[in-house]
Amino acid sequence: MKQNQSRVLGQSAFDRERLLAFSGLLGKDSREFEFHLQGKSMGPLLPDGSRIRVRPAADDHFMVGEVLTYVAEDRMVAHRVVRSVKSGSDHYLIMRGDATVCCDLPVLATSVLGLVIGFSTTGVWQPVGPPRERWFGFRWLALLIASLVGGILRVSPAAAVWIAKHIIRIHKTLERATSFLKRRTARGSR
């Protein structure tokens, strides 16, 4: 199955609680740490296999456009903040990989490990830049999905998670169907 979120290698040895405890121990005065990124969801900006440098989160004040690492189930994900939402007393972030139109499930700001401050593919470190420009339809659909999930999140986090899961599931089904049709068409044209 194709992985839709950029993950950090070696995460299977950790569970959610250990990862969060680790990030808490690092604290705001700690040095940066590095990981190898696995996945294509950040597109050409952070290529699969890149080494990323992460500065531990000092607090839960994150800005739209920043690329963060966060805990999702038993792994770490590196995605860009597309929205920040308050729901009751909780602070959530809507995150999305640059190469995908669907946002992730809502992320509690307290699950963030840190800010991705650089990456390297060849041994030379570079800062993380803005996402590459996408065509209008992609930007419009990505905004619509993030707005829908963010709007529902204000009212009900559980409903927002349900909606996000179903949007992701529908998107994956459409990707598989499109891929199948492309292969079928290519075979038929020979």
QUISUL-V483361 format. One record per pair of residues at least 12 apart in sequence whose ideal C-beta (glycine too) atoms are under 6 Angstrom apart, sorted by the first residue. I is the first residue (numbers start at 1). J is the second residue. D is the distance in Angstrom with one decimal. If there is no record, write none. Layout:
i=I j=J d=D
i=I j=J d=D
//
This chain:
i=3 j=39 d=5.2
i=4 j=41 d=5.7
i=5 j=39 d=5.9
i=5 j=41 d=5.2
i=5 j=77 d=4.9
i=6 j=37 d=5.4
i=6 j=39 d=3.7
i=6 j=41 d=4.7
i=6 j=42 d=4.8
i=6 j=78 d=4.9
i=6 j=97 d=5.9
i=7 j=38 d=4.9
i=7 j=39 d=5.2
i=7 j=75 d=5.1
i=8 j=35 d=4.1
i=8 j=76 d=4.2
i=9 j=36 d=4.5
i=9 j=38 d=5.1
i=11 j=75 d=3.9
i=11 j=76 d=5.4
i=15 j=74 d=5.2
i=16 j=71 d=5.5
i=19 j=71 d=4.6
i=20 j=71 d=5.8
i=23 j=113 d=4.3
i=26 j=56 d=4.1
i=28 j=58 d=3.5
i=30 j=56 d=5.0
i=32 j=53 d=5.0
i=32 j=55 d=5.0
i=33 j=54 d=5.6
i=34 j=51 d=5.7
i=34 j=53 d=5.2
i=35 j=52 d=5.7
i=36 j=51 d=5.6
i=37 j=50 d=4.7
i=37 j=52 d=5.2
i=37 j=78 d=5.9
i=41 j=97 d=2.9
i=41 j=99 d=5.4
i=41 j=100 d=5.3
i=42 j=97 d=5.2
i=42 j=98 d=5.1
i=43 j=98 d=4.6
i=43 j=99 d=3.3
i=45 j=98 d=5.4
i=46 j=119 d=5.4
i=47 j=121 d=5.7
i=50 j=119 d=4.7
i=50 j=121 d=5.2
i=51 j=120 d=4.7
i=52 j=116 d=5.2
i=52 j=119 d=5.0
i=53 j=117 d=5.4
i=53 j=118 d=4.3
i=54 j=69 d=5.2
i=54 j=114 d=4.1
i=54 j=116 d=5.7
i=55 j=114 d=5.2
i=55 j=115 d=4.9
i=55 j=117 d=5.0
i=56 j=114 d=4.5
i=57 j=112 d=4.8
i=57 j=114 d=4.9
i=60 j=91 d=5.4
i=60 j=109 d=3.5
i=62 j=81 d=5.4
i=64 j=81 d=5.2
i=66 j=81 d=5.2
i=66 j=115 d=5.8
i=67 j=80 d=5.0
i=67 j=116 d=4.2
i=67 j=128 d=5.0
i=68 j=112 d=5.1
i=68 j=115 d=5.8
i=69 j=113 d=4.5
i=69 j=114 d=5.6
i=70 j=107 d=5.2
i=70 j=111 d=4.9
i=70 j=112 d=4.7
i=71 j=111 d=4.6
i=78 j=116 d=5.6
i=79 j=95 d=4.1
i=79 j=96 d=5.9
i=79 j=97 d=5.1
i=81 j=93 d=5.3
i=81 j=95 d=6.0
i=82 j=94 d=5.2
i=82 j=96 d=4.9
i=82 j=146 d=4.8
i=83 j=146 d=5.2
i=83 j=150 d=4.6
i=85 j=150 d=4.9
i=85 j=153 d=4.8
i=87 j=153 d=5.4
i=87 j=154 d=5.5
i=87 j=157 d=5.4
i=91 j=109 d=4.2
i=92 j=106 d=4.6
i=92 j=153 d=5.7
i=93 j=107 d=4.7
i=93 j=109 d=5.8
i=94 j=146 d=5.1
i=94 j=149 d=5.9
i=94 j=150 d=5.2
i=95 j=107 d=5.5
i=98 j=131 d=4.2
i=101 j=138 d=5.9
i=101 j=141 d=5.1
i=101 j=142 d=4.8
i=102 j=145 d=5.9
i=102 j=167 d=5.7
i=102 j=168 d=5.1
i=102 j=171 d=4.9
i=103 j=145 d=5.7
i=103 j=146 d=4.8
i=103 j=149 d=5.7
i=105 j=161 d=5.3
i=105 j=164 d=4.9
i=106 j=153 d=5.3
i=106 j=160 d=5.3
i=116 j=128 d=5.3
i=145 j=167 d=5.9
i=149 j=163 d=5.9
i=149 j=164 d=5.0
//
